[in-house]
C-alpha cells in the first residue's frame, strides 16, 4: 500500500470544548482527498500523570481494522495492553531484520511526556495526500527530507510575511490554552 507523507499532530486542550468542528474539518479535508486521518486518540493526563485513552477516528470500519491503533504503536502506548506491546516489538524487530533502522530519526519523541497534567490531548495521525506528487517529484530529482517544522506566526513577522499585530493574534490563538495551563 503506497502512503503519502504522514504527520502526527499533538493538540492540547485545557478545557476541551468540542462541538464537532475539528472532526467536521478533518472530514472536509478527507472528502477533498487533501488528507486522510490514519488514526486518532484522545488522551487525558490527570494531576498525578495517569493516562486515560479513547480511540477516535473518522475511518471506515474496514480502514480501522486494517490500521489498528497506529498512533498507540508509534508512541509506545499499549492500547491493546501487553499484546499491543508485543506486536509493536515484533514489528520493530522485523523492520530491523529487513535492514531498516527504526530509530534513525534522531532522538525519540516522548509525546505523552509533553502533555501537561490535567490536560486533554488529541493525537491525530494524518496522511498528506496532497503531498504525494510533490514528494515523488522531489525524489525523482534526487532530493530528500532533511527536516521539517511548523513556523510560528511570530517568526513570519521578521521575514515580512505577516504584520506584527496579526502574528500576535495568531500566536495567542495557537497558544492561549497552553499558557493558561502553566
N, C-alpha and C positions, 0 to 999 in steps of 0.2 A: 504494500500500500504506500504510494507516494504521499508525502505530507509536506505542507508548507512550513515556513519558519514558525516556531512555537514560542510563546512568551507566557510567563507566569506573572499575573498581576496579583499583588497582595494589597488589599484595600482595607483600611482600618475604620471602625465605627465605634465612637464612644457610646452613643445612644442611637442604635440603629433605628431609622425612621423609614422603613421600606414601604413604598406604595406601589411597587411593581415597575417603577421607572427604569431601574437598571436592567431587569430581565427583559422589559419591552425593548430597550435599546439594543441589547445583545441579540434579541430575536430579529429586530430590523436589520442589523448587520449580517446576521445569518441568512436572512431571506435575500439580501442583495449579494450574497456569496463573498462578502468582504472578509468576514472572519467566521470561524467555527469554534464554538465552545467545546473543547475536548472533555473537560471535567471541571467541576466547581465544588468547593467545600465551604461551609460556614463553620468558623471556629470561634469559640468563646473561651477566653482565659480569665479565670476568676482571680481574686486578690492573692490567693496562695499559689497561683501559677498552674492550677489544674485546668486541663483542657477538655472541652466538650466539642464534639464534631457532628455536623449534619451534612449529608451529601445533598448538593443542589445541582440541578442541571436542566438545560433545555434540549438535551439529547433525546433522540428517539429511543425506545426500549431496545431496539436492535443495536444501536450505537453504544448504549450504556453497557450492554452485555459484552460487546466486543472490546471496549476500552477498560472496563472495570474502574477501579479507583486510582487513576493515573496520578492525580495530584498527591494523594496519600503516599504512593510509592516513590514519587520524586523527592518528597521532603522527609521521607523516613517515618511517616506517621502510619502506624499499623492499623488502618481502618478495618482490615479483615483479621485483626488480632495476630496471634502468633503465626497463623497460616499465611497472612499477608506479608509478614516479615520474612518468612522462609521463602515465599515466592519471589520477593524482591531480591533477596540474597542470591537465589538461584539464577535470576535474570542477569544480575551483575556479574556473577561468575561465568555465565555463558558468554556474555559480551566480552569479558576479559580473555576467555579462551579463544575467541574469534579475533584477537588482536586489537580490541577496542579498549582504550584507556578511559574508563568511565569517570575518572577523576581528573581528566586533563584540562578542565576548565579553570583551574586555579584553586583558590580557597573554596571550601564548602560554604554554602549559604544556609544558616540556621534560621529558616523562616519563622518557626514557632517562637524562637527567642526574641524576634523583633516585635512580636505582638505584645503591647503593654498589658499589665494586669488590668482587670475589669474592662476589657475591651473585646469587641467582636471584630472578626476579620472575614472578608470574603477572599478566598483563594481561587482565582479563575485562570484556568489554563486555556489559552487561546491560540488557535492556528490562524496565521495571517494568510488567507487565500490570495489576497490582492498582491502579496509579495512574491509569489511563486515565479511569475515570469521575470521579475527583476532579479531574484536570487539566481535563477538559471542563466540569465544573460551575464551576470557578474562572473559566474563560474566559467562560462564559455570564454570569457575574456581573460581568464586566468586569475580572477580576483577571489578574495576570501575575507571573511569577517574577522576583524581584529578585536573590536569592542563595540558596545552599543549602550546607550543610556537615554533616559528621558532628560530633557534640558529644562531647568527651572525657568519660569517666566521672568524672574529677576535677572537671570543671565542674558536674556534676549535684549534687555534694555541697552546693555553695553555695546552690542553689535548693531543697534539701530532697527531691530525688527519689531520692537514694541515701545510704546511710550511708558514712562515710569509709573504713572497713575494706573494705567491698565494692567501692567505687570504686577503691581502691588495688590490690586483687586483679585487677580487670578491666583496669586500666591496665597492670599488669605483664603480664597475658595478651596484651594487644594490642600491647605494645611490647618485650617481653623480648628477642626475637631481634634487633631493631633496635639496642637498647642494647648488646648483646653484640658487635655488629659494629663498633662505634666504639671 
